[in-house]
C-alpha cells in the first residue's frame, strides 16, 4: 500500500466532505479514491467515514486519525522540499590547474548557477585531480594527458624578464637547444638561468618527457628543475634570475615576456573528465567542457592531414614520448 497516496485520499475526502470533490481535487478517478479509502479503513480496522447520509461525515475514528494523517503528509512534503534543496545546493567540486584564468572560472561558476548547479573550483596538482575523479571527491576535472592523445592542447613557452623592446619584438618560437650555453673564445660566459617547472608540469610522465628532451637538446643536468612556490618562481623570473615554462596567458597576466616553445610534444594535453556515476561513466556537459577549456586557454587537438599537419605533429610527439 502506498501509505502517502492513501492518506492524501483520506485528508481530501475529509476536507471536501465528498468522494467526487476529493477525487477532482487529487486529479484521480472516484472509484480509485473510494478503493484507497476502503483499503485504509481495512488497514486501521474501522470506518473513517459515515456513508449513511447524503453528505458523508467523518467518524469518531476518522476525527481521531485526521490530525496524524495531516502531520504525516506535512512531514513528507518537507522531506521532498529538503531533498530538492539539497540537490540544487550540493556543491560539485571541479579540479582545475593552479594557473587557470580567474575570469574564465567565474564564467563557469555563473553558467552552473544559471542551470541550477553549484560548482566549486579546487586548484589541485595533476595527480590529485586524477585521484579526485577516482575516489569521487571531484565531480569534474581537467585531467593531464599526453598531447598526442588528449582532446585539448595548451601551448607552452618560456617566460622571461620583460625587456624594453617586448612590444616591438617579432613573434618567434624557441627550441630547447636554444637554451644551451654558448661557447666563447674569451672569458667563460655567465651561467645560463635555470628553467623552472610549475606543479602542472611535474607529473612523472610529463617531467620525464621534458627531462629526456632537455638531454637530447644538450642542456646540462639540473638546468631544468622544479619550481618552488609559484609566486617565488614568478618573482625570480621577472627579476631575470630564472626562466619559467608556462602558458602564455599566465605569463602575460604577470607582465613577463613569453616565447612559444616549438616542440609541440612538450605542450600540455588535457581531457575533461567526470567522476563515474552509479551506472558507470558519466558525461561532462558540453557547456562546462568548453568553459574549462577556455580557463586554461586550450585549443582542440588538430586531426587528419599529412606531412606537417596533425599526423606529423602526432608522430613527433610519439617519438618524444619514447625518448
Order of alpha helices (4+ residues) and beta strands (2+ residues): alpha-alpha-alpha-beta-beta-alpha-beta-alpha-beta-alpha-beta-beta-beta-beta-beta-alpha-beta-alpha-beta-alpha-beta-beta-alpha-beta-alpha
